Amino acid sequence: MRKYLKTTAISYGGMFIIYLLLLGATTCSNAPTTSFEQLSRNDFELVVGEFEGVNDIIDNYSFGLLNLKNTDTPHKKRLSAFLDSVLYDGLTIDEYLKREILTAADMEHEDYQDLMNKWYINGKYLCIERSYYGCAMNCSGRTPLYVIDTHLLKRLTLDDIFINPNSQKFEKLVMRHIEHDGEHDDGSYDGSYDGSYDESYDESGDESGDERESIGEFEKSLKDRNYEISYESEGIGFHWNKYVSWPGFDIVIPRSKIEPYMTPAGKESSMLDGVVWDSLFNDSITRHYEHTKLPPLRDFFENMLEMAKDGSLYDCGYGKYGEHTGRYKTYLRIYPLSDANLVMYNDMGYYLEQAKAYDAAIFVLSAVVEKYPQRVVAHLNLADAYWGDNKNEDAKKHYEEYVRLMKSQDKDMSKIPQRVYDRIKQTAPATGG
């Protein structure tokens, strides 16, 4: 009997296990699978155009930006959102261009360009070369490469493209080409680089202190990843735009020499055989953006009020409202202070001060009190901006002028905030809580 029960238990146990396996297989077969569409050039468009006559400083802002125009599947929608996050700070391309109109006045450079000069789709890899010219923040001539895995929704880093780019062999390979400035396309060298500062650039054995310092800077740039790469038909290009003695320095390492140091993803994404780099202004895939100018002052101001209400005034992305004064210089030049816009400029300065955008607030309010020195509230707003910027002596002068004008114009003195009296007495920034 016991033997029968034991056998029966084993039999039922085996059947239960089989049932679980079948259930799991059924569940797995019903589970949604992730499918990746094969993308082609026809899925993308280049949006090109220019902002003409933005102001009397910027003569022309031209752009050519890549956009995924076809988002008819869930994966393409996710890819589109990912590309927006990588290329356009999370904005759609149209939102990005509208923001660029607003921030164009900050740049104060002629012929600013933001161009995706070359791009191609190779299997699952989307490769984009983007060039900035004449823009603010010292990025003139900067050309980053975007290598994007459209399946994993990931932008490849140097660590994804190279196998341990901090390895000594990799550094030696790059340094050899730096020494010889890429003059040996066949990979032959006049000497070898062993990682020491005594290695000479030429056969004389002499090396100046500046050259040794440059070697050290290039070595540091390799360790810190302070360089950019490009995919060239003859190999991998390396570009240094800063952190070294020779900004704008370029070398190209032949593919046969660099491939042993590349990952499978790096090799696959950089294969250019049979792949065509699409140039800018290819009419078959280009959408032209409407030419536009700097928004009128009232539109700009009303947009500022909206952001002041929702608390996003100072946190509106690149070219924050309070980060530069260039925009306000431009508006004051195009729309000079007058009785018609005095209140608008005063309120603009107030909202900037409230957003802790002190530099811009001080610039706008200083212009107001210079032309309208009897404008009482402008002195209060300007004093608050100076105080917030820890310029207490300047703040004190305008607090005192505010009180004087309140008296001379027979204003209600009880409306003077207590902080005004407190700060007039205080000569140094308050410390502690």
Secondary structure as a PSIPRED ss2 file (coil, helix, strand):
# PSIPRED VFORMAT (PSIPRED V4.0)

   1 M C   1.000  0.000  0.000
   2 R H   0.000  1.000  0.000
   3 K H   0.000  1.000  0.000
   4 Y H   0.000  1.000  0.000
   5 L H   0.000  1.000  0.000
   6 K H   0.000  1.000  0.000
   7 T H   0.000  1.000  0.000
   8 T H   0.000  1.000  0.000
   9 A H   0.000  1.000  0.000
  10 I H   0.000  1.000  0.000
  11 S H   0.000  1.000  0.000
  12 Y H   0.000  1.000  0.000
  13 G H   0.000  1.000  0.000
  14 G H   0.000  1.000  0.000
  15 M H   0.000  1.000  0.000
  16 F H   0.000  1.000  0.000
  17 I H   0.000  1.000  0.000
  18 I H   0.000  1.000  0.000
  19 Y H   0.000  1.000  0.000
  20 L H   0.000  1.000  0.000
  21 L H   0.000  1.000  0.000
  22 L H   0.000  1.000  0.000
  23 L H   0.000  1.000  0.000
  24 G H   0.000  1.000  0.000
  25 A H   0.000  1.000  0.000
  26 T H   0.000  1.000  0.000
  27 T H   0.000  1.000  0.000
  28 C H   0.000  1.000  0.000
  29 S H   0.000  1.000  0.000
  30 N H   0.000  1.000  0.000
  31 A C   1.000  0.000  0.000
  32 P C   1.000  0.000  0.000
  33 T C   1.000  0.000  0.000
  34 T C   1.000  0.000  0.000
  35 S C   1.000  0.000  0.000
  36 F C   1.000  0.000  0.000
  37 E C   1.000  0.000  0.000
  38 Q C   1.000  0.000  0.000
  39 L C   1.000  0.000  0.000
  40 S C   1.000  0.000  0.000
  41 R H   0.000  1.000  0.000
  42 N H   0.000  1.000  0.000
  43 D H   0.000  1.000  0.000
  44 F E   0.000  0.000  1.000
  45 E E   0.000  0.000  1.000
  46 L E   0.000  0.000  1.000
  47 V E   0.000  0.000  1.000
  48 V E   0.000  0.000  1.000
  49 G E   0.000  0.000  1.000
  50 E E   0.000  0.000  1.000
  51 F E   0.000  0.000  1.000
  52 E E   0.000  0.000  1.000
  53 G C   1.000  0.000  0.000
  54 V C   1.000  0.000  0.000
  55 N C   1.000  0.000  0.000
  56 D C   1.000  0.000  0.000
  57 I C   1.000  0.000  0.000
  58 I C   1.000  0.000  0.000
  59 D C   1.000  0.000  0.000
  60 N E   0.000  0.000  1.000
  61 Y E   0.000  0.000  1.000
  62 S E   0.000  0.000  1.000
  63 F E   0.000  0.000  1.000
  64 G E   0.000  0.000  1.000
  65 L E   0.000  0.000  1.000
  66 L E   0.000  0.000  1.000
  67 N E   0.000  0.000  1.000
  68 L E   0.000  0.000  1.000
  69 K C   1.000  0.000  0.000
  70 N C   1.000  0.000  0.000
  71 T C   1.000  0.000  0.000
  72 D C   1.000  0.000  0.000
  73 T C   1.000  0.000  0.000
  74 P H   0.000  1.000  0.000
  75 H H   0.000  1.000  0.000
  76 K H   0.000  1.000  0.000
  77 K H   0.000  1.000  0.000
  78 R H   0.000  1.000  0.000
  79 L H   0.000  1.000  0.000
  80 S H   0.000  1.000  0.000
  81 A H   0.000  1.000  0.000
  82 F H   0.000  1.000  0.000
  83 L H   0.000  1.000  0.000
  84 D H   0.000  1.000  0.000
  85 S H   0.000  1.000  0.000
  86 V H   0.000  1.000  0.000
  87 L H   0.000  1.000  0.000
  88 Y C   1.000  0.000  0.000
  89 D C   1.000  0.000  0.000
  90 G C   1.000  0.000  0.000
  91 L C   1.000  0.000  0.000
  92 T C   1.000  0.000  0.000
  93 I H   0.000  1.000  0.000
  94 D H   0.000  1.000  0.000
  95 E H   0.000  1.000  0.000
  96 Y H   0.000  1.000  0.000
  97 L H   0.000  1.000  0.000
  98 K H   0.000  1.000  0.000
  99 R H   0.000  1.000  0.000
 100 E H   0.000  1.000  0.000
 101 I H   0.000  1.000  0.000
 102 L H   0.000  1.000  0.000
 103 T H   0.000  1.000  0.000
 104 A H   0.000  1.000  0.000
 105 A H   0.000  1.000  0.000
 106 D H   0.000  1.000  0.000
 107 M H   0.000  1.000  0.000
 108 E C   1.000  0.000  0.000
 109 H C   1.000  0.000  0.000
 110 E C   1.000  0.000  0.000
 111 D C   1.000  0.000  0.000
 112 Y E   0.000  0.000  1.000
 113 Q E   0.000  0.000  1.000
 114 D E   0.000  0.000  1.000
 115 L E   0.000  0.000  1.000
 116 M E   0.000  0.000  1.000
 117 N E   0.000  0.000  1.000
 118 K E   0.000  0.000  1.000
 119 W E   0.000  0.000  1.000
 120 Y E   0.000  0.000  1.000
 121 I E   0.000  0.000  1.000
 122 N E   0.000  0.000  1.000
 123 G C   1.000  0.000  0.000
 124 K C   1.000  0.000  0.000
 125 Y E   0.000  0.000  1.000
 126 L E   0.000  0.000  1.000
 127 C E   0.000  0.000  1.000
 128 I E   0.000  0.000  1.000
 129 E E   0.000  0.000  1.000
 130 R E   0.000  0.000  1.000
 131 S E   0.000  0.000  1.000
 132 Y E   0.000  0.000  1.000
 133 Y E   0.000  0.000  1.000
 134 G C   1.000  0.000  0.000
 135 C C   1.000  0.000  0.000
 136 A C   1.000  0.000  0.000
 137 M C   1.000  0.000  0.000
 138 N C   1.000  0.000  0.000
 139 C C   1.000  0.000  0.000
 140 S C   1.000  0.000  0.000
 141 G C   1.000  0.000  0.000
 142 R E   0.000  0.000  1.000
 143 T C   1.000  0.000  0.000
 144 P C   1.000  0.000  0.000
 145 L E   0.000  0.000  1.000
 146 Y E   0.000  0.000  1.000
 147 V E   0.000  0.000  1.000
 148 I E   0.000  0.000  1.000
 149 D E   0.000  0.000  1.000
 150 T C   1.000  0.000  0.000
 151 H C   1.000  0.000  0.000
 152 L C   1.000  0.000  0.000
 153 L C   1.000  0.000  0.000
 154 K E   0.000  0.000  1.000
 155 R E   0.000  0.000  1.000
 156 L C   1.000  0.000  0.000
 157 T C   1.000  0.000  0.000
 158 L H   0.000  1.000  0.000
 159 D H   0.000  1.000  0.000
 160 D H   0.000  1.000  0.000
 161 I H   0.000  1.000  0.000
 162 F E   0.000  0.000  1.000
 163 I C   1.000  0.000  0.000
 164 N C   1.000  0.000  0.000
 165 P C   1.000  0.000  0.000
 166 N C   1.000  0.000  0.000
 167 S C   1.000  0.000  0.000
 168 Q H   0.000  1.000  0.000
 169 K H   0.000  1.000  0.000
 170 F H   0.000  1.000  0.000
 171 E H   0.000  1.000  0.000
 172 K H   0.000  1.000  0.000
 173 L H   0.000  1.000  0.000
 174 V H   0.000  1.000  0.000
 175 M H   0.000  1.000  0.000
 176 R H   0.000  1.000  0.000
 177 H H   0.000  1.000  0.000
 178 I H   0.000  1.000  0.000
 179 E H   0.000  1.000  0.000
 180 H H   0.000  1.000  0.000
 181 D C   1.000  0.000  0.000
 182 G C   1.000  0.000  0.000
 183 E C   1.000  0.000  0.000
 184 H C   1.000  0.000  0.000
 185 D C   1.000  0.000  0.000
 186 D C   1.000  0.000  0.000
 187 G C   1.000  0.000  0.000
 188 S C   1.000  0.000  0.000
 189 Y C   1.000  0.000  0.000
 190 D C   1.000  0.000  0.000
 191 G C   1.000  0.000  0.000
 192 S C   1.000  0.000  0.000
 193 Y C   1.000  0.000  0.000
 194 D C   1.000  0.000  0.000
 195 G C   1.000  0.000  0.000
 196 S C   1.000  0.000  0.000
 197 Y C   1.000  0.000  0.000
 198 D C   1.000  0.000  0.000
 199 E C   1.000  0.000  0.000
 200 S C   1.000  0.000  0.000
 201 Y C   1.000  0.000  0.000
 202 D C   1.000  0.000  0.000
 203 E C   1.000  0.000  0.000
 204 S C   1.000  0.000  0.000
 205 G C   1.000  0.000  0.000
 206 D C   1.000  0.000  0.000
 207 E C   1.000  0.000  0.000
 208 S C   1.000  0.000  0.000
 209 G H   0.000  1.000  0.000
 210 D H   0.000  1.000  0.000
 211 E H   0.000  1.000  0.000
 212 R H   0.000  1.000  0.000
 213 E H   0.000  1.000  0.000
 214 S H   0.000  1.000  0.000
 215 I H   0.000  1.000  0.000
 216 G H   0.000  1.000  0.000
 217 E H   0.000  1.000  0.000
 218 F H   0.000  1.000  0.000
 219 E H   0.000  1.000  0.000
 220 K H   0.000  1.000  0.000
 221 S H   0.000  1.000  0.000
 222 L H   0.000  1.000  0.000
 223 K H   0.000  1.000  0.000
 224 D H   0.000  1.000  0.000
 225 R C   1.000  0.000  0.000
 226 N C   1.000  0.000  0.000
 227 Y C   1.000  0.000  0.000
 228 E E   0.000  0.000  1.000
 229 I E   0.000  0.000  1.000
 230 S E   0.000  0.000  1.000
 231 Y E   0.000  0.000  1.000
 232 E E   0.000  0.000  1.000
 233 S C   1.000  0.000  0.000
 234 E C   1.000  0.000  0.000
 235 G E   0.000  0.000  1.000
 236 I E   0.000  0.000  1.000
 237 G E   0.000  0.000  1.000
 238 F E   0.000  0.000  1.000
 239 H E   0.000  0.000  1.000
 240 W E   0.000  0.000  1.000
 241 N C   1.000  0.000  0.000
 242 K C   1.000  0.000  0.000
 243 Y C   1.000  0.000  0.000
 244 V C   1.000  0.000  0.000
 245 S C   1.000  0.000  0.000
 246 W C   1.000  0.000  0.000
 247 P C   1.000  0.000  0.000
 248 G C   1.000  0.000  0.000
 249 F E   0.000  0.000  1.000
 250 D E   0.000  0.000  1.000
 251 I E   0.000  0.000  1.000
 252 V E   0.000  0.000  1.000
 253 I E   0.000  0.000  1.000
 254 P E   0.000  0.000  1.000
 255 R H   0.000  1.000  0.000
 256 S H   0.000  1.000  0.000
 257 K H   0.000  1.000  0.000
 258 I H   0.000  1.000  0.000
 259 E H   0.000  1.000  0.000
 260 P H   0.000  1.000  0.000
 261 Y H   0.000  1.000  0.000
 262 M E   0.000  0.000  1.000
 263 T C   1.000  0.000  0.000
 264 P H   0.000  1.000  0.000
 265 A H   0.000  1.000  0.000
 266 G H   0.000  1.000  0.000
 267 K H   0.000  1.000  0.000
 268 E H   0.000  1.000  0.000
 269 S H   0.000  1.000  0.000
 270 S C   1.000  0.000  0.000
 271 M C   1.000  0.000  0.000
 272 L C   1.000  0.000  0.000
 273 D C   1.000  0.000  0.000
 274 G C   1.000  0.000  0.000
 275 V C   1.000  0.000  0.000
 276 V C   1.000  0.000  0.000
 277 W C   1.000  0.000  0.000
 278 D E   0.000  0.000  1.000
 279 S E   0.000  0.000  1.000
 280 L C   1.000  0.000  0.000
 281 F C   1.000  0.000  0.000
 282 N C   1.000  0.000  0.000
 283 D H   0.000  1.000  0.000
 284 S H   0.000  1.000  0.000
 285 I H   0.000  1.000  0.000
 286 T E   0.000  0.000  1.000
 287 R E   0.000  0.000  1.000
 288 H E   0.000  0.000  1.000
 289 Y C   1.000  0.000  0.000
 290 E C   1.000  0.000  0.000
 291 H C   1.000  0.000  0.000
 292 T C   1.000  0.000  0.000
 293 K C   1.000  0.000  0.000
 294 L C   1.000  0.000  0.000
 295 P C   1.000  0.000  0.000
 296 P C   1.000  0.000  0.000
 297 L H   0.000  1.000  0.000
 298 R H   0.000  1.000  0.000
 299 D H   0.000  1.000  0.000
 300 F H   0.000  1.000  0.000
 301 F H   0.000  1.000  0.000
 302 E H   0.000  1.000  0.000
 303 N H   0.000  1.000  0.000
 304 M H   0.000  1.000  0.000
 305 L H   0.000  1.000  0.000
 306 E H   0.000  1.000  0.000
 307 M H   0.000  1.000  0.000
 308 A H   0.000  1.000  0.000
 309 K H   0.000  1.000  0.000
 310 D H   0.000  1.000  0.000
 311 G C   1.000  0.000  0.000
 312 S C   1.000  0.000  0.000
 313 L C   1.000  0.000  0.000
 314 Y C   1.000  0.000  0.000
 315 D C   1.000  0.000  0.000
 316 C C   1.000  0.000  0.000
 317 G C   1.000  0.000  0.000
 318 Y C   1.000  0.000  0.000
 319 G C   1.000  0.000  0.000
 320 K C   1.000  0.000  0.000
 321 Y C   1.000  0.000  0.000
 322 G C   1.000  0.000  0.000
 323 E C   1.000  0.000  0.000
 324 H C   1.000  0.000  0.000
 325 T C   1.000  0.000  0.000
 326 G H   0.000  1.000  0.000
 327 R H   0.000  1.000  0.000
 328 Y H   0.000  1.000  0.000
 329 K H   0.000  1.000  0.000
 330 T H   0.000  1.000  0.000
 331 Y H   0.000  1.000  0.000
 332 L H   0.000  1.000  0.000
 333 R H   0.000  1.000  0.000
 334 I H   0.000  1.000  0.000
 335 Y C   1.000  0.000  0.000
 336 P C   1.000  0.000  0.000
 337 L C   1.000  0.000  0.000
 338 S C   1.000  0.000  0.000
 339 D C   1.000  0.000  0.000
 340 A C   1.000  0.000  0.000
 341 N C   1.000  0.000  0.000
 342 L H   0.000  1.000  0.000
 343 V H   0.000  1.000  0.000
 344 M H   0.000  1.000  0.000
 345 Y H   0.000  1.000  0.000
 346 N H   0.000  1.000  0.000
 347 D H   0.000  1.000  0.000
 348 M H   0.000  1.000  0.000
 349 G H   0.000  1.000  0.000
 350 Y H   0.000  1.000  0.000
 351 Y H   0.000  1.000  0.000
 352 L H   0.000  1.000  0.000
 353 E H   0.000  1.000  0.000
 354 Q H   0.000  1.000  0.000
 355 A C   1.000  0.000  0.000
 356 K C   1.000  0.000  0.000
 357 A C   1.000  0.000  0.000
 358 Y H   0.000  1.000  0.000
 359 D H   0.000  1.000  0.000
 360 A H   0.000  1.000  0.000
 361 A H   0.000  1.000  0.000
 362 I H   0.000  1.000  0.000
 363 F H   0.000  1.000  0.000
 364 V H   0.000  1.000  0.000
 365 L H   0.000  1.000  0.000
 366 S H   0.000  1.000  0.000
 367 A H   0.000  1.000  0.000
 368 V H   0.000  1.000  0.000
 369 V H   0.000  1.000  0.000
 370 E H   0.000  1.000  0.000
 371 K H   0.000  1.000  0.000
 372 Y C   1.000  0.000  0.000
 373 P C   1.000  0.000  0.000
 374 Q C   1.000  0.000  0.000
 375 R C   1.000  0.000  0.000
 376 V H   0.000  1.000  0.000
 377 V H   0.000  1.000  0.000
 378 A H   0.000  1.000  0.000
 379 H H   0.000  1.000  0.000
 380 L H   0.000  1.000  0.000
 381 N H   0.000  1.000  0.000
 382 L H   0.000  1.000  0.000
 383 A H   0.000  1.000  0.000
 384 D H   0.000  1.000  0.000
 385 A H   0.000  1.000  0.000
 386 Y H   0.000  1.000  0.000
 387 W H   0.000  1.000  0.000
 388 G H   0.000  1.000  0.000
 389 D C   1.000  0.000  0.000
 390 N C   1.000  0.000  0.000
 391 K C   1.000  0.000  0.000
 392 N H   0.000  1.000  0.000
 393 E H   0.000  1.000  0.000
 394 D H   0.000  1.000  0.000
 395 A H   0.000  1.000  0.000
 396 K H   0.000  1.000  0.000
 397 K H   0.000  1.000  0.000
 398 H H   0.000  1.000  0.000
 399 Y H   0.000  1.000  0.000
 400 E H   0.000  1.000  0.000
 401 E H   0.000  1.000  0.000
 402 Y H   0.000  1.000  0.000
 403 V H   0.000  1.000  0.000
 404 R H   0.000  1.000  0.000
 405 L H   0.000  1.000  0.000
 406 M H   0.000  1.000  0.000
 407 K H   0.000  1.000  0.000
 408 S H   0.000  1.000  0.000
 409 Q C   1.000  0.000  0.000
 410 D C   1.000  0.000  0.000
 411 K C   1.000  0.000  0.000
 412 D C   1.000  0.000  0.000
 413 M H   0.000  1.000  0.000
 414 S H   0.000  1.000  0.000
 415 K H   0.000  1.000  0.000
 416 I C   1.000  0.000  0.000
 417 P C   1.000  0.000  0.000
 418 Q H   0.000  1.000  0.000
 419 R H   0.000  1.000  0.000
 420 V H   0.000  1.000  0.000
 421 Y H   0.000  1.000  0.000
 422 D H   0.000  1.000  0.000
 423 R H   0.000  1.000  0.000
 424 I H   0.000  1.000  0.000
 425 K H   0.000  1.000  0.000
 426 Q C   1.000  0.000  0.000
 427 T C   1.000  0.000  0.000
 428 A C   1.000  0.000  0.000
 429 P C   1.000  0.000  0.000
 430 A C   1.000  0.000  0.000
 431 T C   1.000  0.000  0.000
 432 G C   1.000  0.000  0.000
 433 G C   1.000  0.000  0.000
